[in-house]
Amino acid sequence: MNYILFDGPSRDQLLPFTYTRPVADIRVGILTIREKWQLALTSTITTVTEDYLSEKYPMVELEENVMINASVLPNDSLVKQVQVLKANQAIYYKEELIAFFTTEDQEHINLETYQKIECSEEPVSIEHTWDIFAKNGLAIEADFKALTKDRKSQLLPESNNVINPSQVFIEEGAKLEFATLNASSGPIYIGKDAEIMEGSIIRGPFALCDHATVKLGAKIYGPTTIGPHSKVGGEVNNSVLFGYSNKGHDGFLGNSVLGEWCNLGADTNNSNLKNNYAEVRLWDYETEGFARTGLQFCGLMMGDHSKCGINTMFNTGTVVGVSSNIFGSGFPRNFVPSFSWGGSSGYTTYLTKKAFEVSKIVMDRRGIEFTEEDAQILSHVFDLTKKYRKE
């Protein structure tokens, strides 16, 4: 069977992260949503997404296709329901479309004619940016179970202080010495060739993905995910780094999400709780205003390729778009548009020519090419977000 993940109605609620990727490639837990479905269905899965992303993330469409809402995470019962779908059947949870089996091309699908099947249990859905960290604990536990089933962990070096070692799994090539790992409140997963340096203290649920690094003396509270090739130091609480991003120094990051190719300067701190303990409001790209989150704790949302200088301070519930560069004293405002250059004293436009030069250097350092596809996507994002910048 050919499986395709579609962006669904939550796509705009997941900006700025979905400016540069399909919903399916959001990381929550250990794996991206696409990787979760591929593991569950033992099948390669493509995506249908925005036109400007489709060259980098192409869709493979056959005569028979099962379409799956990419904001929904797989579970055992849902996977079984998806696997036995027949043509012109659709799975719903209440009014939310989960999946459907179609023999029609994308332009001629009429779901009103499909047989409606109720989802057997409520799925976990990533519908808002803050769901990425708020539901990260559930996702880590599910991914840990799926990835470690019928497998044996590498041995834990004796120098480490470990609580509940049965819930610690170490992949081949990982290095850790003289660290404290407490898996009593959730599993700890250490990916291939990852490293936890001496003196680090980690409380699960926690995922350190392949080739990622926890630096000397870091303090990390779960549920937290450090994506592939990322580096983290200082204090981190309930946060997700997608991959190739760095918070390499002291400072606090809490209840936050960083996309790819982000960098936080030394002693960067974010607030995750308002002084009056009030509900946090967060910039909503769909309404172009600040939306209620229902959360008391909510920190920083930073899109791909954005960076900040040393001693940067972010207010509670700050959203930074794609490819912005923030620096200087004082608190930046709590919505920083994409391709902004500056800080609390004001912004100018970070022109694509300069932004692309930096992206190329940053990616070259990790042995990854900044391609023409990447440039075209970011150019499109620059145009899409022009209305938010004062130019």
C-alpha positions in Angstrom: 0.0 0.0 0.0 1.1 3.6 -0.7 0.9 5.9 2.3 0.9 9.7 2.0 0.9 12.2 4.9 -1.1 15.4 4.3 -0.6 18.7 6.2 -4.3 19.0 7.3 -6.0 22.0 8.9 -3.3 22.4 11.7 -0.6 23.5 9.3 -1.0 27.3 9.8 -1.2 26.8 13.6 2.2 25.2 13.4 4.0 28.1 11.8 6.8 29.2 11.9 8.0 25.6 11.8 5.9 24.6 8.8 7.2 27.5 6.7 10.2 25.3 5.9 8.8 21.7 6.2 5.7 19.6 5.9 3.8 18.9 9.2 5.1 15.4 8.8 8.7 16.5 9.5 8.1 18.1 12.8 10.0 16.3 15.5 8.2 15.4 18.7 9.4 12.7 21.0 12.5 10.9 19.6 11.3 10.7 15.9 9.7 13.0 13.4 6.0 12.3 12.7 7.0 10.9 9.3 9.5 8.6 10.9 6.9 7.4 13.5 4.5 6.4 10.7 7.2 4.7 8.7 8.3 2.6 11.6 4.7 1.7 12.5 3.7 0.8 8.9 7.1 -0.5 7.9 6.8 1.5 4.7 8.4 4.6 3.1 6.0 7.5 3.3 5.8 10.7 1.2 3.9 13.9 1.9 1.5 16.3 0.2 2.2 19.8 1.3 2.4 23.4 0.1 3.5 23.8 -3.6 6.7 25.7 -2.7 7.8 22.9 -0.5 6.9 20.1 -2.9 10.2 20.0 -4.8 12.2 19.2 -1.7 9.4 17.1 -0.2 7.8 15.3 -3.2 4.7 13.2 -3.1 4.5 9.7 -4.7 0.9 9.0 -5.8 -0.2 5.6 -7.1 -3.6 4.3 -8.2 -4.4 3.3 -4.6 -3.4 5.6 -1.7 -4.0 5.8 2.0 -3.9 9.4 3.1 -3.0 10.2 6.7 -3.4 13.4 8.7 0.2 14.3 9.5 -0.7 16.1 12.7 -1.9 12.7 14.2 0.7 10.5 15.9 0.4 6.7 15.4 -0.7 4.3 18.1 -1.2 0.5 17.9 -5.0 0.6 17.5 -4.9 3.4 14.9 -2.2 1.7 12.9 -4.3 -1.5 12.7 -7.4 0.5 11.6 -5.3 2.2 8.9 -3.9 -1.1 7.7 -7.3 -2.6 7.1 -8.9 0.4 5.4 -10.7 -0.3 2.2 -11.4 2.0 -0.8 -13.7 4.9 -0.1 -13.4 4.5 3.7 -12.3 7.3 6.1 -11.4 7.2 9.7 -12.5 10.1 12.0 -12.1 11.0 15.6 -15.2 13.0 16.3 -15.0 15.6 13.5 -11.3 15.3 12.9 -10.3 13.5 9.8 -7.5 10.9 10.6 -7.1 8.9 7.4 -8.8 7.7 4.2 -8.3 5.2 1.4 -8.7 6.7 -2.1 -8.4 5.6 -5.6 -9.0 9.1 -6.9 -6.4 11.8 -7.7 -6.0 14.6 -5.2 -8.2 17.1 -7.2 -11.3 14.8 -7.3 -11.6 13.5 -3.8 -15.1 14.0 -2.3 -15.0 12.8 1.3 -18.7 13.2 1.8 -19.2 10.0 -0.3 -16.8 8.0 1.9 -17.9 5.5 4.5 -17.2 7.0 7.9 -15.4 4.9 10.5 -14.8 6.0 14.1 -11.3 5.9 15.5 -11.2 3.3 18.3 -9.4 5.6 20.8 -8.4 9.2 21.0 -5.2 9.9 19.2 -2.4 12.3 20.2 -2.5 15.2 17.8 0.0 18.1 17.3 -2.3 20.9 16.5 -0.5 24.0 17.9 3.2 24.9 18.3 3.0 24.5 22.0 1.7 20.9 21.6 5.3 20.0 20.5 6.7 20.5 24.0 3.4 19.9 25.9 2.9 16.4 24.4 6.6 15.6 24.1 6.6 13.2 27.2 3.8 11.0 25.7 5.7 11.0 22.4 9.0 10.1 23.9 7.5 7.2 25.8 5.7 5.8 22.7 8.9 6.2 20.5 11.1 4.6 23.2 8.8 1.6 23.3 8.7 1.3 19.5 12.5 1.8 19.0 13.7 -0.5 21.8 11.2 -3.4 21.3 13.1 -6.8 21.2 16.4 -4.9 21.3 19.2 -4.8 23.9 20.9 -1.6 25.0 24.6 -1.0 24.9 26.2 -1.3 28.4 26.0 1.6 30.7 29.6 2.7 31.7 30.1 2.1 35.5 31.2 5.7 36.2 27.6 7.0 35.7 25.0 7.3 38.4 21.8 5.8 37.1 18.3 5.5 38.6 16.0 2.9 37.0 18.5 1.6 34.4 15.9 -0.6 32.8 14.4 2.6 31.3 17.7 3.8 29.8 18.6 2.7 26.3 22.0 3.5 24.7 22.6 3.1 20.9 25.9 2.0 19.4 28.7 4.5 19.5 27.2 6.7 22.3 29.6 8.1 24.9 28.7 9.0 28.5 30.9 9.1 31.6 30.3 10.5 35.1 26.7 11.7 34.4 23.6 11.3 36.5 20.6 9.8 34.7 17.3 9.5 36.5 14.7 7.5 34.5 12.3 7.1 37.4 9.9 9.6 35.9 10.3 8.6 32.2 12.6 6.8 29.8 16.0 8.1 28.7 17.1 7.4 25.1 20.7 8.1 23.9 21.1 7.9 20.2 23.9 6.6 17.9 27.2 8.4 18.4 25.7 10.9 20.8 27.6 12.1 23.8 26.8 13.2 27.4 29.8 14.9 28.9 30.9 14.7 32.5 28.8 16.2 35.3 25.6 16.4 33.4 22.4 15.7 35.3 19.4 14.4 33.3 15.9 13.6 34.4 13.6 11.7 32.0 11.7 11.5 29.8 14.6 12.5 27.7 15.8 11.9 24.1 19.3 12.6 22.9 19.2 11.9 19.1 21.9 10.6 16.9 25.2 12.6 16.9 23.9 15.1 19.5 25.8 16.4 22.5 25.0 17.4 26.1 27.9 19.6 27.3 29.7 19.6 30.6 27.6 20.1 33.7 24.3 20.5 31.9 21.0 20.3 33.9 18.1 18.9 31.9 14.6 18.3 33.0 12.2 16.1 31.0 10.3 15.8 28.9 13.1 17.2 26.6 14.3 16.2 23.1 17.7 17.2 21.7 17.5 16.5 18.0 20.2 15.1 15.8 23.6 16.9 15.6 22.4 19.5 18.2 24.5 20.7 21.2 23.0 21.7 24.5 24.5 23.1 27.7 23.2 25.0 30.7 19.7 24.5 32.0 16.9 23.1 29.8 13.4 22.2 30.8 10.6 20.5 28.7 11.9 21.7 25.4 12.4 20.3 21.9 15.3 21.1 19.4 14.5 19.7 16.0 18.1 19.1 14.9 21.3 20.9 13.9 20.6 23.6 16.5 22.8 24.7 19.4 22.2 26.0 22.9 25.8 25.4 23.8 26.3 27.5 26.9 24.9 28.5 30.3 21.4 30.1 30.4 17.9 28.8 30.7 15.6 27.3 28.0 12.2 26.2 29.1 8.9 25.1 27.6 10.3 26.0 24.2 10.8 24.7 20.6 13.7 25.4 18.3 13.7 24.5 14.7 16.7 23.5 12.7 20.0 25.5 12.3 19.2 27.8 15.3 21.9 29.1 17.6 21.4 30.7 21.1 24.3 32.8 22.2 26.0 32.4 25.6 23.8 33.2 28.6 20.6 33.4 26.5 17.6 33.1 28.8 13.9 32.8 28.2 11.0 33.3 30.6 8.5 30.5 30.6 6.2 32.0 33.3 4.6 35.4 33.6 5.3 37.4 36.7 1.5 37.5 37.5 1.2 33.8 36.7 -1.4 34.6 34.0 -2.2 32.4 31.0 0.4 32.9 28.2 -0.8 34.3 24.8 1.2 33.4 21.7 1.4 35.0 18.3 -1.1 33.3 15.9 -0.2 33.5 12.2 -3.7 32.5 11.2 -5.5 35.3 13.0 -2.5 37.7 13.0 -3.0 38.3 16.7 -2.1 36.8 20.1 -4.0 33.7 20.9 -4.8 32.0 24.2 -2.8 28.9 24.8 -4.4 27.7 28.0 -0.9 27.3 29.4 0.8 28.9 32.4 4.2 27.8 31.2 5.2 28.7 27.6 8.6 30.0 26.5 10.2 30.5 23.1 9.2 29.3 19.6 12.0 29.9 17.1 11.9 29.0 13.4 14.6 27.5 11.3 17.9 29.4 10.7 17.2 32.0 13.4 19.9 33.0 15.9 20.5 35.3 18.9 23.6 37.0 20.4 25.0 36.6 23.9 22.9 37.6 26.9 19.7 37.7 24.9 16.5 37.8 27.0 13.3 36.4 25.6 9.9 37.2 27.3 7.3 34.6 28.1 5.6 33.3 25.0 7.9 34.8 22.3 7.6 33.7 18.7 10.6 34.2 16.4 10.1 33.5 12.7 12.5 32.0 10.1 16.0 33.4 9.5 16.1 36.2 12.1 19.1 37.5 13.9 18.4 39.0 17.3 20.9 40.8 19.5 21.4 43.7 22.0 20.2 44.6 25.5 16.6 44.5 26.7 13.7 42.2 25.8 12.8 41.9 22.1 9.1 42.1 21.4 7.3 38.8 21.7 6.7 38.4 18.0 9.8 38.8 15.8 8.9 38.4 12.1 11.0 36.2 9.8 14.1 37.8 8.3 14.4 40.5 11.0 17.8 41.9 12.1 18.0 43.7 15.4 16.5 43.7 18.9 14.5 45.7 21.4 15.6 49.0 19.9 14.1 48.0 16.5 14.6 45.9 13.4 15.7 46.2 9.9 15.2 43.6 7.1 17.7 40.7 7.0 18.1 40.5 3.3 18.2 37.1 1.7 21.6 37.5 0.1 23.2 38.0 3.5 21.0 35.4 5.2 21.9 32.8 2.6 25.6 33.5 2.9 25.3 32.7 6.7 23.2 29.6 6.1 25.7 28.2 3.6 28.6 28.7 6.1 26.6 27.2 9.0 25.5 24.1 6.9 28.9 23.6 5.4 30.4 23.2 8.9 28.2 20.2 9.3 29.0 18.8 5.8 25.5 19.6 4.4 25.0 21.6 1.2 22.8 24.7 1.2 20.9 23.8 -2.0 19.1 25.9 -4.6 15.9 24.2 -3.3 16.7 25.6 0.2 17.3 29.0 -1.2 14.0 28.9 -3.1 12.0 27.9 0.0 13.5 30.6 2.1 13.0 33.2 -0.7 9.3 32.2 -0.7 9.1 32.5 3.1 10.8 36.0 2.8 8.0 37.0 0.4 5.2 35.4 2.5 6.3 37.2 5.6 6.9 40.6 4.2 3.6 41.9 5.6 4.9 41.4 9.2 8.1 43.5 8.7 8.2 47.3 8.6 10.3 47.9 5.5 
